[in-house]
Amino acid sequence: MHYQRSICWLRRDLRLGDHAALAAACASSREVVVIFIFDTTILERLDNRDDRRVTFIARSLAELERKLHARGSALIVRHGDPRVEVPRLASELAAEALFANSDYEPAAIERDAEVSERLEEIGCDFHSCRDQVIYQAGEILTGGGTPYRVYTPFRNAWMRRLESGDDPIHPLIDHAPDLSRLARAEPLAPFHWAWDLKRIGFRESRLWLEPGEDAARRRLDGFMPRVAEYASLRDYPALDGTSGLSVHLRFGTISIRDLVRRTLADGSGGAVVWLGELIWREFCQMLLASFPRVITGAFREEYAGIVWPGSDEHLAAWRDGRTGYPIVDAAMRHFNATGWMHNRLRMIVASFLTKDLLVDYRRGEEYFARYLLDFDLASNNGNWQWAASTGCDAQPYFRIFNPTSQSRKFDADGTFIRNICPELAGFSGRQIHEPALTTPREQLAAGCVIGRDYPAPIVDHGTQRVLALDLFRSM
């Protein structure tokens, strides 16, 4: 052991199992103290005091506190600016080192650099560990030593490196079983998530999934028997065809290594497709780290000057689920109610906003960032730029999703639409995708008059498609 006492600082890694920083801290320290900081520089920017993400974090922390208490340790939770609170805790605890898993967002990199400098001033070492990705930016490069700009070659290079024996997913990263109990003091009082939420100015919100490490494990265990069908079922929002693990992956209640291990062990065609989605996540992380300019502008510089003519009124209709296109409206209403959206629906609504309504993709990206339970800056930006045709390896601008065709293909009988938009439930499977084309008699029979009970389409897709093509061709 090198250190007498170290700190493990949790951020987007709210678990004990397969945890790189915790394992490293335990391997090199006689005592380890686990901490979490409710970051006021983030919380103060949130619009809602019942933000679902804060509830998910708080309840996951409560589970961690129970687990640490069972091991004779405890979780220290503070509320404030980490650049102040972390060095202060290190000083109070006489910690000789701090271990944390790397965060690749520009603001996080800047934060960690400042924390490291302040820790150095008090004689505390800062160790950053790779944990939330299999390979970091700079580890998967082209033959010319540059970052990849196209996903498929990146995926192939990623797989070649993993198969070459450079295997960062084995063995399972474990932590020492004897996390030490520190002297009982006020900071080590049990973390009562509901009370502490109120203390930091938030209130509990309803979640569509159970938070915490144990729930993540159960969800993974429940998905693996179905992973073989993932390729054939993943695009249908009315079916239980996806893993539902994006939120757990975002907050680190499960490790990316664990997901990759299980996927490779399965080996089915569906597992291979799902692994591709996990690699896409790493592709987006690499893009953000390599080209941080994508945060504010188009990756493809030839499209940086696009002036999107979409209106505030159309943005509001999209946001509220009032576009007159049932699949779009159902997707947005479900998102507003839960903070989550099926991946196929994310593509549909993003294409509709940018190509049908001609609204700047950054406005949609911002709305998702405010309310998406599994919000991740790299993935959110990468996916929106893909849909808008402005990003790296983006959907070509001439491929524009037809929302009605997408609806007929992926919600053929209208099951998803009916569940979310009950006013449309009386229409048949043929009618529900374009209710505005039904006759007045058919609308009365369905109990839904278009323009009164449900909005007429706010734009014509065919007309808007031509305008979108002209917009990109003019650049």
URNORWO-V875076 format. One record per helix or strand of 3 or more residues. SS is the DSSP state (2 for helix, 1 for strand). FROM is the first residue (numbers start at 1). LEN is the number of residues. If there is no record, write none. Layout:
SS;FROM;LEN  SS;FROM;LEN
This chain:
1;3;8  2;20;9  1;29;11  2;40;4  2;52;19  1;75;6  2;82;11  1;97;5  2;106;16  1;125;5  2;151;13  2;186;3  2;193;7  2;213;12  2;227;7  2;246;6  2;256;11  2;269;22  2;292;4  2;301;3  2;312;9  2;326;13  2;343;14  2;361;11  2;377;12  2;403;8  2;415;6  2;422;3  2;432;6  2;440;7  2;461;13
